[in-house]
Every structure is written in structure tokens, then in C-alpha cells.
Amino acid sequence: MVGPEQLLQLVLVGLTQGAIYALIALGFVTIYNVTGVINFAQGEFAMLGAMLMVSLAPLGLPTPAAFFLAVAGVVVVGGGVERLAIHPARRASVVTLIIITIGADIVLRGLALLAWGTDPLPLAPFSAGPPLTFGGAFITRQALWILGTTAVTLAALYAFFEYTYPGKIVRACAINRLAARLSGISPERMSLLAFCLAAALGGVGGVVIAPLTLVSYDMGLYLGLRGFVAAVMGGLVSAPGAVAGALLLGILEALVAGIWKAAYKEAAAFLVLFVILLLRPQGLFTRAVARQAGL
Amino acid sequence: MRPGGDTLALAGLGLGVALVPLGVTSQYHLSIGVFIGIHAIVTIGLCLVMGYAGQISLGHAAFYGLGAYASGLLTTKLGANPWAAMAGAMALTAGVAYALGRPILRLRGHYLAMATLAFGIIAYLAFVEFKELTGGPSGLAGIPRLRVGGFVFDTDRKFFYLTWGGVIAVVALSLNIVNSRVGRALRAIHGSEVAAETLGVDTAAYKLRVFTLSAVYAALAGSLYAHYLSFVSPPTFGFIASVEFVVMAAVGGLASVWGAPFGAATVTLLTEVIRDVMPRLLAYASGEHEVIAYGLLLILIMIFVPEGLTVGGLRALRRLGRAGRRVPAAP
């Protein structure tokens, strides 16, 4: 039987994993809200963040500097994907654009394979030291970094959307694209901004998770699909919904793996996606009325 | 496309299929031909779903796998006749697709893409995890070959004819559907779901039927695959395979049943060529790097010829023809 301490341990592990899913899920929500596209390359942004961090580590830069460089690199890639692949096809149907993001996903994964090879790469935790104890459960220092970074990123994102001009424009675009356009907002620039933002979120997630797992070129698909499930759990249009969905998903996976069998973890995530689509396609936390079909 | 032109094109395809094995004698090339046929059958179904009903399926490899595993299990574990197993696999897959599509296709938007994605991954995990039944990662071997009386489809040449016979049947059936009331209803749904509904088209019912039919095609292809190789294992039916089928459909062109065989042939051949050429161009490149070219191709086609190579190519030909006619008229 699972004791309360073990349960707490599993929940902590799940929350850590869920925090990463949350960052990736927010990328999905941002791009979907602004452009109506489901960006299947989202997980590769996390992979690139992790890979760049691993490559920057031997240069001996202080961790924050390496962190920002890695995330900036991913933002450049995200902007590049939008300019080179999405922008030229901006008048095409959403189905076409989604297929393009699948193509971008394949290219990014292939380029990473070319640049970094197939061997999984290790990265040292941001701060060394033994795990801390918390109510009888252990929590690694890197897990604290992950939770802390996610919290700071979410706060920054909230501030960006609520209090800055560009943030308000993105929100206007998400609420009603046509009305935003009529007010002089360029949907093309918003699309670029959304991809850069989503790339930054994915990049941050990849950078902080790198020390926890071995980094490999094919980790993006795994992370991207989890982020997608989390975003759908939250209804695909809601940022708080996506974060809540991600944390729930992380905890669920940890519980399934800890109590039942590790191999069922993956099936559990997609069974959840499946059941939610069947029973509550508008997401777990939104009312059905709140969801409107896009323009 | 006029029905008359389609009949002519079907006859042309039949003639081509009859002639290819006379010219191509290498076992390797014939086996590529068989795979192109098998992929084409899946892709035609996907074209109907994507091009005519406007929905993406990211889980068709699951139906393909369901057909392959059902056929393999019915023959190896229950000793069923391979043809009966093929029919059983198609019926089973139809049931699964119907049950999956029924609640999902009532919703508007990308819900089918999400649901099929989840379904595809769950099916793949089931193939891997139910080891007692499917053999798990090491696969299921010893699937018997198809036979009619004493005639066994045991060579690449015989199987080539069988597979492409299947392709022709599937193309003919699909063309009939597309050129009928059902096809017009589907095109209306693709144009505007709301408008179609206003005109009395039961959009959900039509989408469900075409989705189920496409799953049955995939099951037929999977069953052919199983009886051709006598061996199935999970990687053939994973998420990447589902994406590859979408690529084939997109490359061929979503708005035409004829695009599917071309898309399947282009992508299958290209994969073989890249796998062959890449390591020679880059010393350290392995066959796995083929995916880069693959992804780039997909992006470029979607940007420049979103209607696919068949329709785009035809339009370019027509433009060339017009330009050619105009030249002599110029002073």
C-alpha cells in the first residue's frame, strides 16, 4: 500500500513534471489563440532549449547567462519557423498551416540529430547538493529550480498580457482577430510575436528540465504531446486552464507510474485526452458557452 | 473531374499495373511497388477525410495496424482463413472507427485531429504492451500467405498484382463516391459546414461515414501488409507512420482521389532514394537524416502548391500549354 509520505513524494515529482508541461502547453495556447493553428513543433522548442543549454555548459558561463542565451537562441528559431514556414503560407487554410508545423517539427528534430547526434547528453544541476526533505518526502534542488522558474515565468507572462501594450494587442487578437485587425493591429506581426513567445516558453521548459533527464534529439515529441494534452485539458484557449491541466497531468502520470506500472504512464496521458475529448471537449474548467468557434 | 476521364484514367492505371512487372524484374523494386500500393490504399482514404470532409486524422496508422494485427492474430491464433481474417479485420476496424468518430465528428474544429492522435498513440502502446497477444516489441511472426485454391501469393510479382488490383478497386469505389450525391455533400461540408447544414446536409453523418470508410481502407492495407511480410511489429504503426500518411496525402493533393497513389509513390520512392543518397553526400549522415529532407519537402509543398503535386502539376501543364499556343500568335 502507498503511505502518505510516498504519496506526497509522487505528487512532488508530478508537480515538477507538470510545471514543464505547463510551459509547453502555454505555448500551444498562445499560438492557437492568435493564429488558430495547433503548432506541432512546440515540443521541439523545449528540446532545442535543453540542447543549447548542454552546449553552452562547457563554456563556463554563469548559469543565468547560459540560460538567457539558450532561450534567446530558441526564440530566434521560433521566429525563423514563423517567418520561413508559416508567413509565406499565411493565406492558406488552417489545415495546411498545421501540416506545415508538422513539417517544421520533423525538420527541427532532424537538424538536432545532425548537430548533436543520437547519444543522450547529461547536464549538471543548476546548484549542487543533496536533495532536501519536505514533509518526509525528498525534493531535488533542480526540482525547486523548475518550480521556481515556472512560477516566475508565469508571473512574467501574466504581467506581459495584463500590463504591457504588446501583451494587450496579443490578447485583443486572441479575443477577436477581425476586430483587432480593424483597430489597426497587424495579425502577421502578432503571429510572429506568438511564435517567439511560444518558443521562449518551450525553451525555458527545456532548459530547466535538462539536468533532470538526459537530453536527446527526440525528447521534443514526448514533451510536445504532453503539453498538447495539457492544453486540451484546459480547453485549448485558456492559459490558466492549460496550467491547471498540466499540473494535473503531471501528478496523474506520477501516480500511475508510482502506484501501478511505469509503462502505463504514457497510455494514461492519452486516455485522459481521449476521455476529455469525448465528455468535455470544451476543457475541464471552462463553461461550454465560453467557447466560440474561431472566425 | 468528368466520369468519362476517370474511366479512361482507371483503364490507364490498370494497363500500367499490368505492364510494370514485365519491365521491372528486380525483387527489391517490385517490393517497393507493393509498398507503394499498400500506402496508396491508406492515403486514398485519408484524402477522402482530409480533402473532402476537411478533417485531419493523425491516427490512421492505428487503423492500418489494427487491420494488420487483427489479420495476423485471427490467422495465427485462431487458424482462420486469411481472406476471412482480412474481412474480419476490416469489419473490426470499421466498428472501432465508427465508435471513435461518432462522438468526435459532431464537434467542429480540430477535435478529430486530437482524438485520432490520442487514439493512435494508445493503439501503438497496446501493440507494444499486450505482449501475450501481439508479441510486444518483438512482433508477431508466421502470418500465413493469401491463397486461392492451390495458387499462393508468394512472390513479389504475384503480390504486386494483388495489391494494385486492390488499389484499382479502392480508387474506383472512391471515385464513385466522390462523383455521387455523397461526394457533393462532402465537398459542401469542406466548403462551409454551416452552409451545408443550412441546405439540409447531415454533416456529422457524412463525415462519420467517410471517416469509417477511410479506416476500412487502412485496415485492408494493413491486412495486405501482414500477409505480404508474414510479420508485423509495432514501429510500423506508430505516430510517425500516421504523419507519413498525412504527408503522402498532402503531397499527392487533397482535392483528388488520383493524387493519393502519386503522393504515396513520391514519398515512398523519395524515402528510399534519400536513405540511399544521404550517407554518400555527408560522410557522417546516417539513413535517419532522411527526415530533414522529408520535413523540408512537406513545408515547401504546403507553401507553394498547397493543393498538392497532382493538381498543381496539372495546372502548370495547362499554363504551359496556353503559353505555347500564345507564342505563335504573337507578331
Interface residues (C-beta under 8 A of the other chain):
Chain A: I38 A85 P88 A89 A92 S93 V94 V95 T96 L97 I98 I99 I100 I102 G103 A104 D105 I106 V107 L108 R109 G110 L111 L113 L114 T118 L221 L225 F228 V229 V232 A263 Y264 E266 A267 F270 L271 L273 F274 L277 L278 P281 A293 G294
Chain B: M50 G54 I56 P103 I104 L107 R108 G109 H110 Y111 A113 M114 A115 L117 A118 F119 I121 I122 L125 A126 E129 F239 V243 V246 V247 A250 A285 E288 H289 V291 I292 Y294 G295 L296 L297 L298 I299 M302 I303 P306
